[in-house]
Amino acid sequence: MRYALVFSTVLITVASSLILDYAADQYNSINLLVLALVGAAFFVNILKFGVWGIIHKKFSVSSSYPLTSIFFPLIYFVSIVKGEASITWYK
């Protein structure tokens, strides 16, 4: 259960990052759609905050927090899929 909750926060963070990345890539000026996307990212992060509250009521930080480091390889994978990065010997 702990791992599923922590992994869900990682996925929520990836989703928030993708929403903000899409807003930044597609729109050069602030308009209603950009504000809606930023609002959606804000809402997703509030959801993550609530899930973290549930996690920390049930489990210690030292046993749940290290799993969040999976975010970095996941966001790197997303950038590879989007064509913004590549796999090389140096990475």
N, C-alpha and C positions, 0 to 999 in steps of 0.2 A: 504494500500500500504506500509506504513512504517513497519508494522509488518512482512509482507512478505519479504521485503528487508532485515530486520535484521535477520529474521529466515534463510534466504538464506545464510547469512554470517556464521551463526552457523553451518548449514549443510556443508558449504565449509570447515570450521575448522575441523569438524568431519571427512570429507573425507581426508583432509590433514593428520590428525592424523592416520587414518587407513592405508594410503599409507606408512607413515613412520614406523608404527608398523609392517606392512607386510615386508618391506625391512629389518627391524632389526631382525625379527623372522626367515626369510628364508635364509639369506645370512650372512656368517661370515667374508667374505673378500670383499674388494672393487673390483667390476668388473663393466662392462658396464651396466648391468641390474640394479645394485644398484644405479649407477649414474643416470640412466634414471628415476628411482623411486624418488630419491631425487630431480631431476629436475622437475618431475611432481608435487611433493609437493610444490616446489618453485613457479611453474606456478600457481597452485591453490591458493596459498597465495597472489600472485600478483593480481589475479582475485578478491579475497576478498578485497584487498586494494582499487581496483577500485569501488567495490560496496559500501564500506564504504565512499568513496569520494562522491558518488551520495547521500547516506543517509545524510551525514552532510551538503550538500548543501541545502537540502530540509527540514530537521528536526533538532531540537536541540539535543544536545548530551544527556541532562538529560532525554529526553523522549524516546530516542532510545537505549541507551547503557544498561540500566538495563535488557532488554530482552535477552541480550547475556549470562546472567547467566544460561540459560537453557542448555548451553553447558555441564556443569558439570554432571547433571543427565543423559544427553544423552550419554556421554562418559562412565559413570558408567554402563548404560544399555548395551552398546556395549561390555564392559568387562564381563558382566554377560552372554551375548549371546555367547561370545567366550570361556567361561568357566574359565576365569581368576579371577573372583570375585563371591561372592555369596551374597544373601540377608539374613541378620541376624538382630536380634533385635538391634544390636549396630550400624548398618549402616542405 
